[in-house]
Amino acid sequence: MNEHDINDAELGPVDPAAAQHHDASLCPECEGAGVLADGETCPLCDGSGQASGRTGGG
């Protein structure tokens, strides 16, 4: 192996599509946190962090 080669032997297989899809049970606005980045309660899930009928979840 040359010094400028990248050693990716320990990385294992990666599904690039998995990084693009979030958990459908979590609120898409706050991503399950229940609060927005500014500290306000998420208006979409009302602070629960769970997807609702309004967000396309269950």
FIZAFI-554798 format. One line per 2 residues: number of its first residue (from 1); their letters; for each residue x, y, z of N, C-alpha, C, CB. Coordinates in nm, 3 decimals. Glycine has a CB too. Layout:
% residues N
NUM) a) X,Y,Z,X,Y,Z,X,Y,Z,X,Y,Z; ...
% end
This chain:
% residues 58
1) mn) 0.084,-0.116,0.000,0.000,0.000,0.000,0.090,0.124,0.000,-0.096,-0.001,0.121; 0.061,0.218,-0.087,0.137,0.342,-0.094,0.090,0.439,0.013,0.124,0.406,-0.233
3) eh) 0.174,0.536,0.046,0.139,0.630,0.152,0.020,0.718,0.117,0.258,0.717,0.184; -0.010,0.736,-0.011,-0.123,0.821,-0.051,-0.251,0.741,-0.075,-0.087,0.898,-0.176
5) di) -0.246,0.609,-0.059,-0.366,0.526,-0.073,-0.451,0.535,0.052,-0.327,0.380,-0.101; -0.581,0.523,0.035,-0.674,0.526,0.147,-0.700,0.383,0.192,-0.807,0.597,0.110
7) nd) -0.682,0.356,0.319,-0.707,0.224,0.374,-0.853,0.216,0.418,-0.611,0.194,0.493; -0.934,0.150,0.335,-1.076,0.138,0.366,-1.114,-0.006,0.402,-1.160,0.186,0.248
9) ae) -1.018,-0.084,0.444,-1.042,-0.225,0.474,-1.137,-0.244,0.592,-0.912,-0.295,0.501; -1.135,-0.152,0.690,-1.217,-0.167,0.809,-1.353,-0.099,0.799,-1.144,-0.112,0.928
11) lg) -1.381,-0.033,0.688,-1.506,0.041,0.675,-1.626,-0.051,0.650,-1.496,0.141,0.564; -1.608,-0.156,0.578,-1.717,-0.249,0.550,-1.812,-0.194,0.444,-1.794,-0.280,0.677
13) pv) -1.911,-0.273,0.408,-2.005,-0.229,0.305,-2.095,-0.116,0.356,-2.091,-0.347,0.256; -2.124,-0.021,0.270,-2.206,0.094,0.306,-2.317,0.108,0.204,-2.122,0.224,0.315
15) dp) -2.439,0.127,0.252,-2.553,0.150,0.164,-2.574,0.301,0.154,-2.682,0.078,0.217; -2.541,0.363,0.041,-2.555,0.509,0.032,-2.700,0.557,0.046,-2.500,0.557,-0.100
17) aa) -2.795,0.473,0.014,-2.935,0.511,0.026,-2.979,0.518,0.171,-3.024,0.413,-0.050; -2.914,0.445,0.260,-2.953,0.445,0.401,-2.930,0.581,0.466,-2.874,0.338,0.476
19) aq) -2.833,0.655,0.421,-2.805,0.785,0.479,-2.906,0.890,0.434,-2.665,0.830,0.442; -2.978,0.863,0.326,-3.072,0.960,0.272,-3.210,0.948,0.333,-3.082,0.943,0.124
21) hh) -3.242,0.836,0.394,-3.377,0.814,0.446,-3.374,0.813,0.598,-3.434,0.681,0.393; -3.454,0.900,0.657,-3.462,0.903,0.801,-3.570,0.806,0.848,-3.491,1.046,0.852
23) da) -3.574,0.784,0.976,-3.673,0.696,1.037,-3.812,0.757,1.020,-3.641,0.672,1.188; -3.903,0.685,0.956,-4.037,0.736,0.926,-4.120,0.757,1.052,-4.109,0.641,0.833
25) sl) -4.082,0.700,1.164,-4.159,0.718,1.287,-4.122,0.847,1.359,-4.138,0.599,1.379; -4.015,0.914,1.315,-3.972,1.038,1.378,-4.026,1.158,1.301,-3.818,1.045,1.387
27) cp) -4.046,1.266,1.373,-4.093,1.391,1.313,-3.987,1.440,1.213,-4.121,1.499,1.422; -4.027,1.473,1.090,-3.928,1.519,0.991,-3.874,1.659,1.020,-3.990,1.517,0.854
29) ec) -3.944,1.737,1.099,-3.900,1.873,1.129,-3.789,1.875,1.235,-4.018,1.959,1.175; -3.811,1.806,1.346,-3.713,1.808,1.456,-3.633,1.678,1.463,-3.784,1.833,1.589
31) eg) -3.663,1.582,1.377,-3.595,1.453,1.370,-3.598,1.378,1.503,-3.451,1.472,1.327; -3.712,1.389,1.573,-3.732,1.312,1.695,-3.691,1.382,1.822,-3.659,1.187,1.685
33) ag) -3.632,1.501,1.812,-3.585,1.571,1.932,-3.699,1.635,2.010,-3.484,1.676,1.893; -3.805,1.676,1.941,-3.916,1.743,2.008,-3.899,1.893,2.020,-3.934,1.685,2.144
35) vl) -3.778,1.939,1.997,-3.750,2.084,1.998,-3.671,2.120,1.873,-3.671,2.126,2.128; -3.683,2.244,1.832,-3.609,2.293,1.716,-3.470,2.339,1.762,-3.686,2.408,1.646
37) ad) -3.386,2.375,1.668,-3.249,2.416,1.700,-3.245,2.539,1.789,-3.171,2.442,1.573; -3.347,2.624,1.779,-3.349,2.746,1.862,-3.408,2.723,2.000,-3.427,2.854,1.791
39) ge) -3.444,2.598,2.033,-3.495,2.565,2.165,-3.647,2.568,2.177,-3.438,2.657,2.264; -3.716,2.610,2.071,-3.861,2.615,2.072,-3.919,2.475,2.055,-3.913,2.708,1.962
41) tc) -4.036,2.451,2.114,-4.107,2.324,2.095,-4.144,2.310,1.949,-4.232,2.316,2.186; -4.124,2.195,1.894,-4.152,2.171,1.753,-4.302,2.188,1.727,-4.105,2.029,1.710
43) pl) -4.341,2.275,1.634,-4.483,2.296,1.607,-4.546,2.182,1.528,-4.501,2.425,1.531; -4.467,2.102,1.463,-4.521,1.995,1.381,-4.565,1.875,1.464,-4.419,1.951,1.280
45) cd) -4.486,1.839,1.564,-4.518,1.721,1.646,-4.559,1.760,1.788,-4.398,1.626,1.652; -4.565,1.891,1.817,-4.601,1.942,1.949,-4.509,1.889,2.059,-4.745,1.906,1.982
47) gs) -4.382,1.867,2.026,-4.284,1.828,2.125,-4.272,1.679,2.149,-4.314,1.893,2.250; -4.351,1.598,2.081,-4.344,1.453,2.106,-4.227,1.388,2.033,-4.474,1.387,2.063
49) gq) -4.184,1.445,1.924,-4.077,1.387,1.844,-4.123,1.276,1.751,-3.972,1.334,1.933; -4.249,1.238,1.761,-4.302,1.130,1.680,-4.377,1.186,1.559,-4.395,1.040,1.763
51) as) -4.373,1.114,1.450,-4.448,1.153,1.332,-4.596,1.138,1.361,-4.407,1.069,1.208; -4.674,1.230,1.306,-4.818,1.225,1.325,-4.886,1.221,1.189,-4.869,1.345,1.408
53) gr) -5.017,1.223,1.188,-5.090,1.226,1.063,-5.055,1.348,0.979,-5.239,1.224,1.089; -5.024,1.460,1.046,-4.988,1.583,0.974,-4.852,1.571,0.908,-4.988,1.702,1.069
55) tg) -4.764,1.489,0.963,-4.628,1.476,0.910,-4.613,1.357,0.818,-4.529,1.466,1.024; -4.719,1.283,0.797,-4.713,1.168,0.709,-4.681,1.038,0.780,-4.612,1.191,0.605
57) gg) -4.673,1.040,0.911,-4.644,0.919,0.986,-4.771,0.853,1.037,-4.552,0.950,1.102; -4.757,0.763,1.133,-4.870,0.688,1.181,-4.928,0.732,1.309,-4.835,0.553,1.193
% end
